[in-house]
Each structure stands twice: as C-alpha cells, then as structure tokens.
Amino acid sequence: MARPFISLLFALDKPPADRAVPQRLRVIPAGEFRSIDGRGPWRVEDAAEVIAASLARMTRLPIDENHSTQIAAQAGGAGPARGWITRLSAEADGIWADVEWTEAGRALLADGAYAFISPVMAHTADGRVLALRSVALTNQPAVPELSLLTANDEEDTVDLKALRAALGLADTADEAAILAAATDARTGATAHQAALTRIATAAGLAAHATGVDELVTALTARAAAGDPAELARRVVVLETQLTANTAAQAKRDAEALVDGAIRDGKPVSALRDHLISRCCAGQMDAVRSELAALPSINAGGITKPPEGDGQVTSLTAQEKEVARLTGVSEDLLLKAKQKEAR
C-alpha cells in the first residue's frame, strides 16, 4: 500500500538572491506528474476538491525548512514556520498558493539560502492527490518541474494588499472581489467625468474643462464680466449638479465598501443601510476601520441557525461585538435581525 503522504521537491532555475521574494507559488502541478527518482505518478483529478480538503483542517498551511513540521516538530524539536499559505487557487497549470512570509523566511529567500520547494501531499494508494499539508524550503531537488523564480516572473507585480486597501476592501478579499470593486470604481469615475463634461458644456465652456477647480475659476471670471443675475443662476444650477454628482459617487463608494465586507463574511448585512448612510455622512474612514476589525464568518465558520420556531430573540456574542464596534445599540441591531429573519 502506498504511503498516505508524499513530499516532492521542485527546483529553482537559480538561487533567488537578486530577485524579489515571490508572493505566490505554484505548489502542485496540473494533471499527472512524478519525481525524477521514479516515485509516482501522482495526479490531480479535481483541483477544487484538493483545495477544499487542504484548508478544511487549517485555514493557513505552514512553509517550513526541510520538512521540520513533519520531522523535527513531531519528535519534540523546533519546527517554526518561515511563511504561511493563506489561500489556494486553481489555475490552468496547477494549484497556486498565496504566501505571507515571516521576516526570517523573507530573509532566507532574499539571501538565496534555499533554491527549491517541497510540498507534502496526502494521496490515495493509486496516486490520486487528496490534499496539500505543508510546503518546505529545501536544497535537495527531486522534481524540477516547478520554480519559485518562474512563479515570480509569471505573476503580476501588483501589491494586492495595497490594492485592497485602496479599494476599501478587507484583507481577506479575493481576486474576484477586487475585480468587482475596481470595476465599480471605474464605472463611478466614468460617470463622474461624464457629468462634469455635461456641466462644462452647459456653462458654455470647452468640453475638456472638466476639473472642478477649472469650472469654478471660469465661472468666477465670467461673473466679473457678464450678467450677474444669469451667471448667478448658472452657478446655482452647476453647484446643485456638482453636489448631486458628488453625493452619488460617495454612495457608490460606500456601497462598494459595505457590500465587499458582506461578501468577505463580515456579519453586517442587517446594518448595510445604516453603514452606507454613515459613509455618505462623512464617516467612510471610521466605517472602514470598524469593518476591518470585525471577524469574518468565512474564516471562523458559519454560525449555527437558531433552533425551535425560528424566532430571533437575542443577539449572538459576535453580533454584540459588531454593535460595540459600530456604535449601534443592541436593541436596534436586534430589531434589524428580527426584520431580516421575517
């Protein structure tokens, strides 16, 4: 009977001393593969099932040195993580991992101390891969199919953490949520620019005069030389249009922030309208900070639904924490929860 776990070693083209430390790694190749010493073959039949099984027991998988998690730690020795796999995704060429390196791990890679990675996988007797258990940094290559260097070259150099922050998303937002938020932002910006163009045209200015400062300057100059009554009327109309356009953009930004948090598993769906109103009232930064501090249902598991007749009579401890962080009274949150349950 085949061993239930197998560790494979994937080579780098050269030590990465002069390269940026990769933030994503291809940890399991697609299809069927084997080691150069004759072990295998192993195969991934359903990448989604492998990913789900890998993260079922632990939401973060360790990256250690020379399989210390399986060897040294289990014998009572030290097995510190040099990085953590925070997310797995299926691509055409295999399963990829998002990595958060520790300071020690980042230093090891930047120094070129290791040139290879070695994933430890659970598998069936006939070689079907079941789950990823950990990944090790090592210098003993067995399967030179995957490369940290190649992974870093093939991946875009976008700082996803900074992009999430710029879009007002939680740190747990995946690529789909980031793309949706960016699309919403682009749509809002396009609408805002189109509105300013219409305002410039209505004011008798060139269509390219779409900056707010430029519009105000031009209108002020015209007020000094033209019919004060007519120009005053135009200014009132333009100010009204600008205010409405700014408010609409603010609401779009607020909806993107709150809906993104809900998609990320933040327990705030009952407070959606309240949080959006606060954002539109100038409290966007405060709401963003509060949402970032809230736990995610996606990370901690789904709360068990109430038993009995389904009537909601109280808040959970997690919901009480939401009320405390957002400044909403527990009575108001309970009423919103009861309304949502009905």
C-alpha positions as CSV (number, residue, x, y, z in Angstrom):
1,M,0.0,0.0,0.0
2,A,1.3,3.4,-0.9
3,R,2.3,5.9,1.8
4,P,-0.5,8.3,2.6
5,F,1.8,11.3,2.3
6,I,4.5,12.2,-0.2
7,S,6.8,15.2,-0.3
8,L,8.0,16.4,-3.7
9,L,10.9,18.8,-4.3
10,F,10.7,21.4,-7.0
11,A,13.8,23.2,-8.3
12,L,14.6,26.8,-9.0
13,D,16.4,27.8,-12.1
14,K,19.0,29.6,-9.9
15,P,19.1,30.9,-6.3
16,P,16.8,34.0,-6.0
17,A,19.4,36.2,-4.3
18,D,18.8,39.0,-6.8
19,R,15.1,38.5,-7.3
20,A,12.0,39.8,-5.4
21,V,10.6,37.3,-2.9
22,P,7.5,35.7,-4.6
23,Q,4.1,36.2,-3.1
24,R,2.5,33.3,-5.0
25,L,3.8,29.8,-5.6
26,R,2.7,27.0,-7.8
27,V,2.7,24.2,-5.3
28,I,1.1,21.3,-7.2
29,P,1.3,20.9,-10.9
30,A,-1.8,20.1,-13.0
31,G,-2.5,16.6,-14.3
32,E,-0.2,13.7,-13.8
33,F,3.4,14.1,-12.5
34,R,6.2,12.1,-10.9
35,S,9.6,12.6,-9.3
36,I,12.9,12.1,-11.2
37,D,13.8,9.2,-8.8
38,G,10.9,7.1,-10.2
39,R,8.3,7.7,-7.5
40,G,4.7,8.3,-8.6
41,P,2.9,9.0,-10.8
42,W,0.5,11.3,-8.9
43,R,-2.3,13.2,-10.4
44,V,-4.8,16.0,-9.5
45,E,-8.3,14.9,-10.7
46,D,-10.3,17.7,-9.1
47,A,-8.3,20.8,-8.0
48,A,-11.3,22.3,-6.2
49,E,-11.7,19.2,-4.0
50,V,-8.0,19.2,-3.3
51,I,-8.1,22.9,-2.2
52,A,-11.2,22.4,0.0
53,A,-9.6,19.4,1.7
54,S,-6.3,21.2,2.2
55,L,-7.9,24.1,4.0
56,A,-10.6,22.1,5.9
57,R,-8.5,21.5,9.0
58,M,-6.4,24.6,8.9
59,T,-7.1,27.9,7.2
60,R,-3.3,28.6,6.9
61,L,-0.7,26.0,5.9
62,P,2.9,26.2,7.1
63,I,6.0,26.7,4.9
64,D,9.0,25.4,6.9
65,E,12.6,24.4,6.4
66,N,13.5,20.9,5.3
67,H,10.1,19.4,6.5
68,S,10.7,20.4,10.1
69,T,6.9,20.3,10.6
70,Q,6.8,16.6,9.8
71,I,10.2,15.6,11.2
72,A,11.6,17.8,14.0
73,A,8.3,19.1,15.5
74,Q,6.7,15.7,15.7
75,A,9.9,14.5,17.6
76,G,9.6,17.3,20.1
77,G,12.0,19.7,18.3
78,A,11.5,23.1,16.8
79,G,9.6,23.5,13.6
80,P,9.0,27.2,13.1
81,A,7.1,28.4,10.0
82,R,9.1,30.6,7.5
83,G,5.8,31.5,5.8
84,W,2.1,30.8,5.7
85,I,-0.1,29.8,2.8
86,T,-3.2,31.9,3.2
87,R,-5.1,31.0,0.1
88,L,-5.1,28.3,-2.7
89,S,-6.5,28.8,-6.2
90,A,-6.8,26.5,-9.2
91,E,-5.1,27.7,-12.4
92,A,-4.6,26.1,-15.8
93,D,-1.1,24.9,-14.9
94,G,-1.8,23.7,-11.4
95,I,-2.7,24.8,-7.8
96,W,-1.2,28.1,-6.7
97,A,-0.7,29.4,-3.2
98,D,-0.8,33.0,-1.8
99,V,2.0,33.3,0.7
100,E,2.7,35.5,3.7
101,W,6.4,35.2,4.6
102,T,7.8,35.7,8.1
103,E,10.7,38.0,8.4
104,A,13.0,35.0,8.8
105,G,11.5,33.4,5.7
106,R,11.8,36.5,3.6
107,A,15.4,36.9,4.6
108,L,16.2,33.3,3.7
109,L,14.8,33.8,0.2
110,A,16.3,37.2,-0.4
111,D,19.7,35.8,0.7
112,G,19.4,32.8,-1.7
113,A,19.7,30.3,1.2
114,Y,17.3,28.0,-0.5
115,A,16.7,27.2,-4.1
116,F,13.8,24.7,-4.0
117,I,10.4,24.0,-2.5
118,S,8.9,20.7,-1.5
119,P,5.1,20.3,-0.9
120,V,3.8,17.5,1.3
121,M,0.7,15.9,-0.1
122,A,-1.9,13.3,1.1
123,H,-2.8,10.8,-1.6
124,T,-4.5,7.5,-2.2
125,A,-2.8,4.2,-2.9
126,D,-3.2,4.7,-6.7
127,G,-1.7,8.2,-6.7
128,R,-4.7,10.5,-6.6
129,V,-3.8,13.7,-4.7
130,L,-6.2,14.4,-1.8
131,A,-4.8,17.5,-0.1
132,L,-1.7,19.7,0.5
133,R,-0.4,19.5,4.1
134,S,2.6,21.8,4.1
135,V,5.5,23.1,1.9
136,A,9.2,23.1,2.8
137,L,12.2,25.2,1.7
138,T,15.0,22.8,0.8
139,N,18.1,22.3,-1.3
140,Q,17.5,18.7,-2.4
141,P,15.6,18.7,-5.7
142,A,13.6,15.7,-6.8
143,V,11.1,17.2,-9.2
144,P,12.4,20.2,-11.1
145,E,9.0,21.0,-12.7
146,L,8.0,24.0,-10.5
147,S,10.1,27.0,-9.9
148,L,9.8,29.9,-7.4
149,L,11.7,32.0,-9.8
150,T,9.3,31.2,-12.6
151,A,6.4,31.8,-10.3
152,N,7.6,35.3,-9.5
153,D,8.3,36.1,-13.2
154,E,4.9,34.9,-14.4
155,E,2.9,36.7,-11.7
156,D,2.0,40.3,-12.0
157,T,3.8,42.5,-9.5
158,V,0.7,44.2,-8.2
159,D,0.6,44.7,-4.4
160,L,-2.7,43.0,-3.7
161,K,-2.7,44.2,-0.1
162,A,-2.3,47.8,-1.1
163,L,-4.9,47.4,-3.9
164,R,-7.4,46.0,-1.3
165,A,-6.8,49.0,0.9
166,A,-7.1,51.5,-1.9
167,L,-10.5,50.0,-2.9
168,G,-11.7,49.9,0.7
169,L,-11.8,46.0,0.9
170,A,-10.9,43.7,3.7
171,D,-7.6,41.9,3.8
172,T,-9.4,38.6,3.0
173,A,-10.9,39.9,-0.3
174,D,-10.1,37.5,-3.1
175,E,-9.3,38.4,-6.7
176,A,-13.0,38.3,-7.8
177,A,-13.9,40.8,-5.1
178,I,-11.0,43.1,-6.0
179,L,-12.0,42.9,-9.7
180,A,-15.6,43.7,-8.9
181,A,-14.7,46.7,-6.7
182,A,-12.3,48.0,-9.3
183,T,-15.0,47.7,-12.0
184,D,-17.4,49.6,-9.8
185,A,-14.8,52.3,-9.1
186,R,-14.1,52.7,-12.9
187,T,-17.8,52.9,-13.6
188,G,-18.3,55.6,-11.0
189,A,-15.3,57.6,-12.2
190,T,-16.5,57.4,-15.8
191,A,-20.0,58.6,-14.7
192,H,-18.4,61.4,-12.7
193,Q,-16.3,62.6,-15.6
194,A,-19.2,62.5,-18.0
195,A,-21.3,64.6,-15.6
196,L,-18.5,67.2,-15.3
197,T,-18.3,67.3,-19.1
198,R,-22.1,68.0,-19.4
199,I,-21.7,70.7,-16.7
200,A,-18.9,72.4,-18.6
201,T,-20.9,72.3,-21.8
202,A,-24.0,73.8,-20.0
203,A,-21.8,76.5,-18.6
204,G,-20.6,77.4,-22.1
205,L,-17.1,76.1,-21.5
206,A,-15.0,73.8,-23.6
207,A,-15.8,70.2,-23.1
208,H,-12.3,69.4,-21.8
209,A,-12.8,71.9,-18.9
210,T,-14.0,69.1,-16.6
211,G,-12.0,69.8,-13.4
212,V,-14.0,71.3,-10.5
213,D,-11.3,73.9,-9.9
214,E,-11.2,74.9,-13.6
215,L,-15.0,75.2,-13.7
216,V,-15.1,77.4,-10.6
217,T,-12.3,79.6,-11.9
218,A,-14.0,80.0,-15.3
219,L,-17.4,80.8,-13.8
220,T,-15.9,83.3,-11.4
221,A,-14.2,85.1,-14.3
222,R,-17.5,85.2,-16.2
223,A,-19.3,86.5,-13.2
224,A,-17.0,89.5,-13.2
225,A,-17.7,90.3,-16.8
226,G,-21.2,89.2,-17.6
227,D,-24.8,89.4,-16.5
228,P,-24.6,88.8,-12.7
229,A,-28.2,87.5,-12.5
230,E,-27.8,85.0,-15.3
231,L,-24.4,83.9,-14.1
232,A,-25.7,83.5,-10.6
233,R,-28.4,81.3,-11.9
234,R,-25.9,79.2,-13.7
235,V,-23.7,78.9,-10.7
236,V,-26.6,77.7,-8.6
237,V,-27.5,75.1,-11.2
238,L,-23.9,73.9,-11.5
239,E,-23.4,73.7,-7.8
240,T,-26.6,71.7,-7.5
241,Q,-25.4,69.3,-10.2
242,L,-21.9,69.0,-8.7
243,T,-23.3,68.3,-5.2
244,A,-25.7,65.6,-6.6
245,N,-22.9,64.0,-8.6
246,T,-20.5,64.0,-5.6
247,A,-23.2,62.5,-3.4
248,A,-23.9,59.8,-6.0
249,Q,-20.2,58.9,-6.2
250,A,-20.0,58.9,-2.4
251,K,-22.9,56.5,-2.2
252,R,-21.3,54.2,-4.9
253,D,-18.1,54.1,-2.9
254,A,-20.0,53.4,0.3
255,E,-22.0,50.5,-1.3
256,A,-18.8,49.0,-2.7
257,L,-17.1,49.1,0.8
258,V,-20.0,47.6,2.7
259,D,-21.0,45.1,0.1
260,G,-17.4,44.0,-0.2
261,A,-17.3,43.4,3.6
262,I,-20.5,41.4,3.4
263,R,-19.0,39.3,0.6
264,D,-16.0,38.7,2.8
265,G,-18.2,37.2,5.5
266,K,-18.4,40.2,7.9
267,P,-21.7,39.9,9.9
268,V,-23.1,43.3,8.9
269,S,-25.8,42.5,6.4
270,A,-28.5,43.7,8.7
271,L,-26.7,47.0,9.1
272,R,-26.0,47.6,5.4
273,D,-28.2,50.7,5.0
274,H,-27.0,52.1,8.3
275,L,-23.3,51.8,7.4
276,I,-23.8,53.2,3.9
277,S,-25.6,56.2,5.5
278,R,-22.7,56.8,7.9
279,C,-20.2,56.6,5.0
280,C,-22.3,59.2,3.0
281,A,-22.3,61.4,6.1
282,G,-18.5,61.7,6.0
283,Q,-17.6,58.7,8.2
284,M,-16.1,56.5,5.5
285,D,-12.7,56.1,7.2
286,A,-14.4,55.2,10.5
287,V,-16.6,52.6,8.9
288,R,-13.7,51.1,7.0
289,S,-11.7,50.8,10.3
290,E,-14.7,49.2,12.1
291,L,-15.2,46.7,9.2
292,A,-11.6,45.8,9.2
293,A,-11.7,45.0,12.9
294,L,-14.7,42.6,12.6
295,P,-14.3,38.8,12.4
296,S,-15.2,37.1,9.2
297,I,-17.7,34.2,9.0
298,N,-15.7,32.8,6.1
299,A,-12.7,32.4,8.3
300,G,-14.4,31.2,11.5
301,G,-17.3,29.1,10.2
302,I,-21.0,29.7,9.8
303,T,-22.9,30.3,12.9
304,K,-25.5,27.6,13.8
305,P,-29.0,28.9,13.0
306,P,-31.5,29.3,15.9
307,E,-33.5,26.2,16.9
308,G,-37.2,26.0,17.7
309,D,-39.7,28.1,15.9
310,G,-37.1,30.3,14.2
311,Q,-38.0,33.5,16.2
312,V,-35.0,35.7,16.9
313,T,-35.0,36.8,20.5
314,S,-31.3,37.7,21.2
315,L,-28.0,38.6,19.7
316,T,-25.0,36.3,19.4
317,A,-21.8,37.2,21.1
318,Q,-20.3,38.0,17.7
319,E,-23.3,40.3,16.9
320,K,-22.9,42.1,20.2
321,E,-19.3,42.7,19.3
322,V,-20.5,44.2,16.0
323,A,-22.8,46.5,17.8
324,R,-20.0,47.6,20.1
325,L,-17.5,48.3,17.3
326,T,-20.0,50.2,15.1
327,G,-21.7,52.2,17.9
328,V,-25.1,50.8,17.1
329,S,-27.4,49.9,20.0
330,E,-28.0,46.2,20.6
331,D,-31.8,46.9,20.5
332,L,-31.5,48.4,17.0
333,L,-29.4,45.6,15.8
334,L,-31.8,43.0,17.3
335,K,-34.8,44.7,15.5
336,A,-32.9,44.7,12.2
337,K,-32.1,41.0,12.7
338,Q,-35.7,40.2,13.5
339,K,-36.9,42.0,10.4
340,E,-34.4,40.2,8.3
341,A,-35.5,36.8,9.7
342,R,-39.1,37.6,8.9
